[in-house]
């Protein structure tokens, strides 16, 4: 049961369950795993004449897709937490919401302060000052990829601090 039949063709019914399990483990979300599996299948169909080993292609693409999905989810939750804090300033919130928002803001401030200097600078430039990764890279004298790595590290660190404190949704 390797996913390829005797003629070297991919047997989707054979490979699909393993791919869904793989993506579910990587994303932690069965629905996302199903969606990503479908997207990967469609991508393979579009490029099947150029793919020598479709199983290896699918699982490599799946690992990359799961990583990208997780990063989008982390950024989304972090942005939601920041926006929630900013929304509290713009409306007449309850005392509980003010306290919760202040606690989250304090946690984020502490988490950002714990980052290595270059990572903290990249995060500040992109997330607080609104610079693009390219602009931040030019300002810091590093590549856009380096900025991307700094942002990923900062996002994971902030998420983990919020999780540890029980302030993550």
KOLGU-916367 format. One record per residue (C-alpha): residue in one letter; z, x, y. Coordinates in Angstrom, 3 decimals. Layout:
# KOLGU-916367
REC resn       up     east    north
REC    a        Z        X        Y
...
//
This chain:
# KOLGU-916367
REC resn       up     east    north
REC    x    0.000    0.000    0.000
REC    x   -1.216    2.459    2.630
REC    x   -3.164   -0.050    4.704
REC    x   -6.605    1.271    3.771
REC    x   -8.673   -0.220    0.970
REC    x  -10.857    1.675   -1.508
REC    x  -13.829    1.653    0.876
REC    x  -11.764    3.249    3.630
REC    x  -11.457    0.028    5.621
REC    x   -8.203   -1.037    7.200
REC    x   -6.477   -3.909    5.386
REC    x   -4.781   -5.680    8.296
REC    x   -2.714   -7.978    6.060
REC    x   -1.306   -4.877    4.394
REC    x   -0.558   -2.821    7.516
REC    x    0.523   -5.540    9.982
REC    x    4.075   -6.214    8.633
REC    x    4.956   -2.514    8.730
REC    x    3.570   -2.180   12.232
REC    x    5.591   -5.182   13.429
REC    x    8.773   -3.722   11.864
REC    x    8.060   -0.340   13.460
REC    x    7.575   -1.920   16.892
REC    x   10.606   -4.183   16.503
REC    x   12.777   -1.117   15.837
REC    x   11.270    0.711   18.803
REC    x   11.472   -2.163   21.297
REC    x   14.458   -4.107   19.973
REC    x   12.479   -7.282   20.649
REC    x   10.607   -9.126   17.847
REC    x    8.501  -11.124   20.315
REC    x    7.389   -7.965   22.118
REC    x    6.635   -6.349   18.760
REC    x    4.360   -9.260   17.833
REC    x    2.556   -9.099   21.185
REC    x    2.134   -5.343   21.016
REC    x    0.869   -5.558   17.439
REC    x   -1.793   -8.037   18.477
REC    x   -2.798   -5.867   21.442
REC    x   -3.040   -2.804   19.201
REC    x   -5.203   -4.665   16.709
REC    x   -7.581   -5.719   19.469
REC    x   -7.676   -2.169   20.829
REC    x   -8.488   -0.840   17.361
REC    x  -11.263   -3.395   16.967
REC    x  -12.870   -2.222   20.213
REC    x  -12.770    1.435   19.179
REC    x  -12.920    1.240   15.374
REC    x  -16.211    3.135   15.134
REC    x  -14.580    6.163   16.821
REC    x  -11.302    6.179   14.859
REC    x  -11.241    8.431   11.808
REC    x   -7.757    7.416   10.590
REC    x   -6.972    3.861   11.719
REC    x   -3.432    3.806   10.317
REC    x   -2.453    7.000   12.136
REC    x   -4.166    5.689   15.255
REC    x   -2.254    2.392   15.103
REC    x    1.160    3.968   14.627
REC    x    0.608    6.618   17.291
REC    x   -0.627    3.962   19.707
REC    x    2.323    1.753   18.677
REC    x    4.845    4.481   19.475
REC    x    3.254    4.959   22.896
REC    x    3.053    1.206   23.539
REC    x    6.718    0.744   22.587
REC    x    7.763    3.585   24.893
REC    x    5.763    2.073   27.769
REC    x    7.232   -1.374   27.065
REC    x   10.789   -0.011   27.105
REC    x   10.184    1.808   30.376
REC    x    8.806   -1.357   31.985
REC    x   11.820   -3.312   30.753
REC    x   14.260   -0.704   32.068
REC    x   12.568   -0.621   35.467
REC    x   12.493   -4.408   35.572
REC    x   16.215   -4.756   34.836
REC    x   17.146   -2.010   37.270
REC    x   14.991   -3.558   40.013
REC    x   16.524   -6.970   39.268
REC    x   20.015   -5.494   39.678
REC    x   19.073   -3.882   42.984
REC    x   17.340   -7.051   44.240
REC    x   20.350   -9.127   43.193
REC    x   22.567   -6.862   45.253
REC    x   20.217   -7.130   48.232
REC    x   20.027  -10.927   47.860
REC    x   23.806  -11.122   48.118
REC    x   23.565   -9.594   51.582
REC    x   20.979  -12.215   52.660
REC    x   22.750  -15.410   51.606
REC    x   26.204  -16.912   51.646
REC    x   27.353  -16.004   48.132
REC    x   30.541  -16.903   46.371
REC    x   33.393  -14.380   46.410
REC    x   32.848  -13.746   42.693
REC    x   29.192  -12.933   43.248
REC    x   30.063  -10.602   46.114
REC    x   32.607   -8.768   43.968
REC    x   30.195   -8.517   41.029
REC    x   27.385   -7.284   43.237
REC    x   29.622   -4.702   44.902
REC    x   30.794   -3.483   41.512
REC    x   27.183   -3.124   40.319
REC    x   26.208   -1.359   43.541
REC    x   29.173    1.008   43.193
REC    x   28.219    1.736   39.586
REC    x   24.617    2.436   40.586
REC    x   25.728    4.643   43.478
REC    x   27.957    6.648   41.126
REC    x   25.237    6.878   38.489
REC    x   22.703    8.107   41.031
REC    x   25.186   10.678   42.346
REC    x   25.589   12.045   38.806
REC    x   21.873   12.787   38.469
REC    x   20.615   16.366   38.746
REC    x   19.514   17.102   42.339
REC    x   15.737   16.997   41.766
REC    x   16.017   13.865   39.657
REC    x   18.194   12.223   42.317
REC    x   15.735   13.191   45.058
REC    x   12.764   11.784   43.137
REC    x   14.670    8.550   42.512
REC    x   15.663    8.252   46.173
REC    x   12.125    8.907   47.416
REC    x   10.432    6.450   45.049
REC    x   13.000    3.704   44.616
REC    x   14.828    3.724   47.922
REC    x   12.254    5.011   50.398
REC    x    9.289    3.366   48.656
REC    x    7.103    6.445   48.235
REC    x    4.553    6.522   45.434
REC    x    5.024    9.073   42.672
REC    x    2.120   11.060   44.107
REC    x    3.668   11.101   47.593
REC    x    7.080   12.070   46.212
REC    x    5.477   14.821   44.136
REC    x    3.734   16.256   47.188
REC    x    6.924   16.125   49.223
REC    x    8.917   17.833   46.450
REC    x    6.136   20.265   45.499
REC    x    5.888   19.065   41.902
REC    x    3.365   17.113   39.845
REC    x    3.205   13.346   39.655
REC    x    4.083   13.640   35.940
REC    x    7.279   15.522   36.841
REC    x    8.237   12.723   39.231
REC    x    7.522   10.198   36.478
REC    x    9.817   12.112   34.114
REC    x   12.560   12.281   36.758
REC    x   12.293    8.510   37.346
REC    x   12.439    7.771   33.624
REC    x   15.515    9.974   33.246
REC    x   17.182    8.353   36.272
REC    x   16.394    4.847   35.048
REC    x   17.800    5.485   31.581
REC    x   20.918    7.106   33.046
REC    x   21.551    4.196   35.443
REC    x   20.946    1.659   32.663
REC    x   23.367    3.451   30.347
REC    x   26.069    3.538   33.045
REC    x   25.636   -0.196   33.644
REC    x   25.696   -0.869   29.893
REC    x   28.861    1.202   29.472
REC    x   30.537   -0.804   32.242
REC    x   29.358   -4.136   30.847
REC    x   27.345   -4.845   34.003
REC    x   23.933   -4.936   32.298
REC    x   22.396   -8.389   31.750
//
